[in-house]
Amino acid sequence: MLRLGYPVVGVTDVERAVRFWTEALGLVESAEWAGAEWRTLEYPGGGRALCLMPSESPAEPHPRLQLDLVVDTADEQRIEAERLVRLGAKRVEWELYPPDPDFVVLADPDGNLFCIVDLSHG
């Protein structure tokens, strides 16, 4: 049976990406699923979450696929966005925001876009 594994993010600096995403999401590096060219991050209790691989192509300004990180309240969304910016994320001037959006667009240190979605927004 075919199953979805985990998202793979292309990065220019694997070590920097490991530092950012482990701190951002509370993940740990997997000793089992790691290599010289890639790293797999997992939840502390087990279970793969994200793979990081070197990439020479630039991040896309309007990616067809991105990560959505979710929070339960607007206050939590604001707090997490501020925390991730302190870790190295950048705020994105997103021209495609709808009126009254439930999400905030950020970019990781490599420029890969991701969203923080407020689930209470309705």
N, C-alpha and C positions, 0 to 999 in steps of 0.2 A: 504494500500500500504506500503510495506517495504521500509524504508529509513535508510541511514547511520546516526548514531547519532553523536558521537564524539570519538576521540581516547582516550583510557584509558592507563595511564602509571603507572606501578608498581614502587613504591619507598620505600626505607627503612625509610625515615624521611619525613613525609608529610609536616610539617611546613617548612623545608628547601627547599623542592621542590616547594612549593607555592611561597616562596620568590624568588627563581631562575626564575621560569617560568613567574611570573607576571612582574618581572623586564625585563626579556629577551624579552618578546613579547608585553609588554604594556597591559597585561590583568588585570582583577580584579576578586576577588573571588565572586562567586554567593552566595547570601544569601539564595536563594530558593533551590538550588541544592547542599546542603552541609550536611555532617553528621559527626559524631565522627570518622568514619573510612575512609572518603573520602572527597575530595573537588573538586568542579567544577569551572573552570576558564572560564571567558567569556570576550568578547570584551566590552570596556567601553560603547558603544552605545547599547549593547544587543547582544545576540547570543552566545550560548555556543561554546567553543573552545577546551577545554582539561579537562580531568578528571584525578585526581591523587588518587591512592589507595595504601594502604600499601601492601608490598610484601616481603616475606622472601627469595624468589629465587633470585639468582644473575643475574645481567644483562648479556645478551648473547653477546659473542664476535663477532658473525656474525648473527644479528637478521634477522628474516624473514620479519619483519615489522619495519619500523622506521619512524620518522618524517623528512620531507624535508621542510626546511625553505628557502624561495626564496628571492633573491635580484636582482636588475636590472643591476648591473655592477660589474666588478672585484674589483674595489676600494671599493665599498660598501661591498662586500664579505669579504675583508681583514679587514675593519673597524669593521664590525659586529662580525667577529671571535675574534678579539682582545677584543672587549667589552664583549662578552660572557665569554671569559677566565677570564677577571677581575671579572665577577660575580660568578665564580666558575666552569665553564666548563673546560674540559681538552682537549688538542689536542690529537688526536689518530694517532698512527703510523699504517696506514691502508695499509696492504700489497696487497690489491685488487684494488688500484688505477689504472685506465687505463692510457695510455699515454695522456698527456694534459687534465686532468680532468676538468670538469665544476663544481665540488663540492669539499667541504672540510668536513672531518668527525671530529666531536667533540663528547664528552660525557658529559652529564649533571652531577651534583654532585653525583648522584647515579650510574653513569657508563652507563646509557642508551645512546646508540649511536643515533646521529641525523646528518643531513647534512645541509650545507648552499650551495645552488645551485645558480650559477651565470647565470641568464637567458639570458644575452647578449652573452654568450660564443658560442651559435649556436648549 
